Amino acid sequence: MRTVPMRRVSVCLALLLAIAAHSVSAADERFKPFKMKTLDGAERSFADVLGRATLVVFFFPTCKYCNAAFPEMQRIYDSYKDRGLSMVWINIVPDENKLIAGWKDSHGYTVPILLGGRSVQNDYKLTETPTHYLLDAKGNVLSKHAGYKAGDEKTLDEEIQKALQQ
């Protein structure tokens, strides 16, 4: 039977602990602060939208997945806004800014909307829409969901309930 030198065991253990620590700290990633305009031209910052728990959703109005998800996002907003949830939707396609007011009105959405600039996709490493970031009161990322399929709102609802209890 071959024995493994204690130094190798220590190095392997240290590497495993470093990997585990990195995985845990990824959940504590800070959301990048922003300053963006509202539909009426007022400027809002990250601090203005941060609540006890905050859901930031990146979208654009002609995105079919966003349009499938947003009735549920509105329901979630209506259910939790009086319990401390803050929510904001950020348009990532500036060429569609002119569509947003009519789109919002035709669907009866009341969630605040911000107009993102051209760098938003890179700034937040967006690969799909909608992309949801759930944040704690300090702006730490609790979860990130990219894309949408029916049923995702159940997971998000559970995560929001947990975040509001913290």
C-alpha positions as a printed Julia matrix, in Angstrom:
166×3 Matrix{Float64}:
   0.0    0.0     0.0
   1.37   3.36   -1.03
   1.1    6.26    1.39
   0.39   9.8     0.29
   2.73  12.4     1.73
   0.98  14.66    4.26
   2.01  17.76    2.31
   0.02  16.57   -0.75
  -3.03  15.91    1.4
  -2.72  19.4     2.88
  -2.39  21.02   -0.56
  -5.41  19.09   -1.9
  -7.46  20.02    1.15
  -6.47  23.69    0.8
  -7.51  23.65   -2.88
 -10.86  22.08   -2.07
 -11.5   24.66    0.65
 -10.56  27.49   -1.73
 -12.97  26.17   -4.37
 -15.76  25.84   -1.79
 -15.1   29.35   -0.48
 -15.22  30.75   -4.01
 -18.6   29.09   -4.64
 -20.04  30.54   -1.45
 -18.68  34.02   -2.13
 -20.22  34.03   -5.63
 -23.61  34.26   -3.92
 -22.35  37.38   -2.14
 -21.36  39.14   -5.37
 -22.24  42.84   -5.32
 -24.52  44.16   -8.04
 -22.93  46.91  -10.12
 -24.44  50.31   -9.2
 -26.06  52.36  -11.96
 -27.6   55.71  -12.91
 -30.31  55.56  -15.56
 -33.29  57.58  -16.72
 -36.96  56.83  -16.2
 -39.54  57.08  -19.0
 -40.2   60.72  -18.02
 -36.48  61.6   -18.06
 -35.8   61.67  -14.31
 -32.51  60.14  -13.24
 -32.54  57.18  -10.84
 -29.61  55.52   -9.2
 -29.14  52.06   -7.79
 -29.65  53.45   -4.27
 -33.06  54.85   -5.33
 -34.43  51.42   -6.24
 -32.78  49.3    -3.55
 -35.26  47.89   -1.02
 -35.3   45.19    1.63
 -35.11  42.79   -1.31
 -34.85  44.02   -4.89
 -35.58  42.3    -8.17
 -33.82  43.87  -11.16
 -35.01  42.52  -14.5
 -33.29  43.26  -17.81
 -35.58  43.12  -20.85
 -36.69  44.74  -24.07
 -40.34  45.22  -25.09
 -40.31  43.04  -28.23
 -38.66  40.07  -26.44
 -41.13  37.18  -26.64
 -39.75  35.57  -23.46
 -40.04  38.85  -21.56
 -43.62  39.21  -22.72
 -44.35  35.66  -21.53
 -42.73  36.28  -18.13
 -43.89  39.79  -17.3
 -47.51  39.1   -16.35
 -46.06  36.84  -13.63
 -43.43  39.45  -12.71
 -46.22  42.02  -12.31
 -48.15  39.58  -10.11
 -45.06  39.02   -7.95
 -44.52  42.78   -7.69
 -48.14  43.34   -6.65
 -47.92  40.52   -4.09
 -44.72  41.66   -2.39
 -44.27  45.41   -2.88
 -46.07  46.21    0.39
 -43.9   43.64    2.21
 -40.61  45.3     1.22
 -39.88  44.08   -2.32
 -38.53  46.66   -4.72
 -38.56  45.86   -8.42
 -37.29  47.62  -11.5
 -37.23  46.59  -15.15
 -34.34  47.88  -17.27
 -34.62  48.09  -21.06
 -31.42  46.91  -22.73
 -32.27  47.94  -26.32
 -32.16  51.75  -26.55
 -33.7   51.65  -30.04
 -36.89  50.33  -28.38
 -37.15  53.08  -25.73
 -39.89  54.76  -27.78
 -42.02  51.58  -27.62
 -41.99  51.23  -23.84
 -44.7   53.7   -22.76
 -47.33  52.19  -25.09
 -46.2   48.65  -24.3
 -46.39  49.32  -20.55
 -49.84  50.91  -20.8
 -51.3   48.23  -23.08
 -50.31  45.51  -20.58
 -51.22  47.48  -17.45
 -47.73  47.17  -15.98
 -46.92  49.32  -12.95
 -43.35  48.17  -12.25
 -40.89  51.08  -12.58
 -38.9   50.98  -15.82
 -35.45  52.42  -16.48
 -33.81  53.05  -19.83
 -30.47  51.3   -20.04
 -27.67  52.43  -22.31
 -25.71  50.49  -24.9
 -23.2   49.19  -22.34
 -25.81  47.47  -20.13
 -25.44  44.07  -21.8
 -21.69  44.05  -21.18
 -21.86  45.7   -17.75
 -24.12  42.96  -16.39
 -22.89  40.08  -18.57
 -26.32  39.5   -20.08
 -26.7   36.57  -22.44
 -30.49  36.15  -22.45
 -33.62  38.13  -21.74
 -35.23  38.44  -19.42
 -32.44  38.22  -16.87
 -33.47  38.56  -13.21
 -31.15  39.54  -10.38
 -32.52  39.16   -6.86
 -30.61  41.35   -4.43
 -30.57  41.73   -0.67
 -30.9   45.09    1.1
 -27.17  45.78    0.69
 -27.12  45.06   -3.04
 -25.58  41.6    -2.8
 -26.7   39.17   -5.5
 -28.8   36.41   -3.97
 -29.66  34.78   -7.3
 -29.53  35.3   -11.04
 -31.84  33.73  -13.62
 -31.26  34.14  -17.35
 -34.08  33.43  -19.77
 -37.6   32.28  -19.01
 -39.68  29.16  -19.16
 -43.09  28.59  -17.61
 -42.68  27.7   -13.95
 -39.58  29.84  -13.33
 -41.79  32.29  -11.45
 -42.41  29.66   -8.73
 -38.7   29.43   -7.96
 -38.38  33.2    -8.04
 -41.4   33.57   -5.74
 -39.79  31.21   -3.2
 -36.47  33.07   -3.39
 -38.22  36.42   -2.83
 -40.1   35.07    0.2
 -36.83  33.86    1.68
 -35.07  37.17    0.93
 -37.85  39.19    2.59
 -37.55  37.09    5.75
 -33.86  37.9     6.18
